Amino acid sequence: MRILAIGSHPDDIEFGCGGTLIKYTRGGHDLRLLVLTAGGGGGDAALRRQEQEAAAAILGAKEVFWGEYRDTEIPVNQTLIQKIEDVVQSVAPDFIFVHYGSDTHQDHRHLAACTISATRYTRNVLFYEGPTTHDFTPCVFVDIESVLEEKVRALKAHASQVQKTNIEGLSIADLCRTSAHFRGIQGRVRSAEGFVPLRLFINVG
């Protein structure tokens, strides 16, 4: 299968669905990433691009597409919808993962809205959560216990961001493990990632 994961900034994808993506690539599936900004609002943009490429290698991604937008300035317009749609047509993914729309960061909200339009012909589209997501009630779960530490390693590849959680004494790795255990409890496993489907087809027969 072909998988496309879409994020606003470097490290968004790793936090939201990194464990699921690692399981896909370990199973021999094809993974591509689309990152809309280099995250210049949260650090040096050139460094953050390097960190994203390093993290993508840990995930097993074959390619990273860059949107070239400025941090905090992702719009909701036809141009962005077309940019996402062009990547979708190029990759022809079986599954797409992207931000959930209820989020306190405007880049995440705007990207989610544009992706809904750009993926209108894609069968399987799942929304993931991040530290700034709210009102998120997943009903699809993926057991990531076997790859949790690899997910943490991918997050730590974003070394300039590890301590930037705005929560004193908690790193992004701490948040990752806590979230994984919380969603795991909901899904009746030890560690999980949770998703809200826009569309999800279940093959029968």
N, C-alpha and C positions, 0 to 999 in steps of 0.2 A: 504494500500500500504506500501511497504518497501522503505525507503529512506536512501541513503548513501551519507554523505558529507565528502569531503576529503580536508585537508589543510596541508600546510607545517609546520606551527608553531601554538602554542596556540594563539587564538584570530583571526586567519585568517578566519575561517569558520563563526564566529559570525559576523564579519564585512561584509563579502561577501554575505551571504545568511541567516543570523540569523532570520530575520523576516519571511521569507518564511518557514523556518524549524519550527518555533514556530506555525505558522498557520497549518502546517501539523500535528504536535503532538496534538494540540488542537482539531483537527478533528479526532483524534483516530488512526493516522497512526504511523507506527513503524520507529523510527529514530536511526541510528548508525553513529558514527563519526570515521574517520581514520585520525590521526594526525601523521605526519612523523617524527617530531623532538619535543624535549621538550623546544626548544627555548633558549638554554643555551647562545647563543650569545647576547641575549637581556636581560639577568638577570639570577637569580638562577634557574637552571633547575628543581630542586625538587619543588620549590615554583610555578613555571609556570605550572608544571603538576597538582598541587593541584588546581590552578586557573582554568585550563581547565576543570577539573572534576566538579568544582562548576558551571562553565558556562554551561557545558553539561546538568547539572540537570535543569537549568533554561530553556534551549531549549527543555527539555523533552526527551533527548536522553537516550536510554536504555543501551548503551555500548559505550566505547571509545577504539578503537584499536590504539596501538602505534607502529610507525615504527622503533623507536630506532636509527634513524640517528642523526648525529651531525648537529647543526645549521650551515647553509651555505655550507654543504657538501652533499646535496641530489644529487645523480648521475643520469645520463641517462644511464641505462644499463638493461640487462635482469633480473638481480636479483630483482631490484625494480619493474619492470613490473610484475614479478611473485608474488611478495609480495602483490601488489595491486590486482592482479587477484585472489589470494587466498582469500582475504577479500571479493571481489565481489562475488565469488562463494559461500562463507559462508553465506553472507547476502542475495544474490539473489535480489538485489534492482530493483524496478520499475523506480526509478529516481536516478541519480548520479549528484552531484554538485561538481565542482572543479575549481581551479584557471584558469584564462585566460592566454594563452601562451605569450602574449605581455606584459612583465613586467620587470622592472629594477632589480628585485631580482632574482638571479639565481635559488634559491630553487623553486620559483613559476614557472619559465619557465620549469625547468627540470621535476617537478612533473606533470605539464600539459602535457608535451610530453609523459611521461611514461603512464599516465592515458589514453591517446588516444588509445594506443596499448592494455592496460589491459582491456578496456571496449568495445572492438570491437564487442562484442555480446550483449551489453546492448542497449536497444531501446532508452532510454531517457537520454542524457548526456548534461548538461548545464554548461557553464563556468560563473563564477562570477568574480566581480572586487574587488580590494583592493586599498589602498592608493598609491601603487607603480605601478598599472596597467596603461598602456597607449594604445592609438589607440583602445579603447573599444567602440563599437557602438551597444548597445543592441537592440534586436528586440522582446524580450519576457519580459514582465513586470508582477510583482506581487504586488498588492496593499497591503502595510504593515502599513497603517495608524493606524489600530486598535491595532497593536502589536509593534509599534515603540518604545514605552518606555520600553517594555519588552526586545526588542533587545538591547537597550542602557544598561539595567540592566545586560544583559549577557556580554556585553563588559566591563562594570565596574567590573565584577567579576574578570577580569584580572587586578587587582588593581595596580600591579607593572608596567603596560604598559600604563595606561590611559593618562599620560602626555607625552609619548615618541612618539610624532608625527613629531619632527624636524620642527615644525611650531610654532613659539613663540606665546603663548597666546591661542592656540587651542588644546583642548583635543581630544581624540579619539571619545568621545561622540559628540563633536561639528562636527567633520568630518562626523560622522555617520548621524546626522540629516541633515546636508547640502547635503550630497549625496542622502539621501532619498527624499528630496524635489526636487532636480534637476532631478532625475530619475522619480519622480512623475509627474513633469511638462511634461516630454517627453511622459509619459504614460497616460497623461490626468487625473491624480488623484493627491491627495495632497502629498502622500508619497509612494514610491515604491522602489523595488529592480529590477535591470535590468539584463538580462542574454543574452548571445550569445549561441545558440544551436549548438552542434556538430551534434546531432540528436534529433528530437522531433516529436513523433507520436501523432497525434490528432485522437481520437476515434470518429467515426461517426456511428450513428445508434444504 
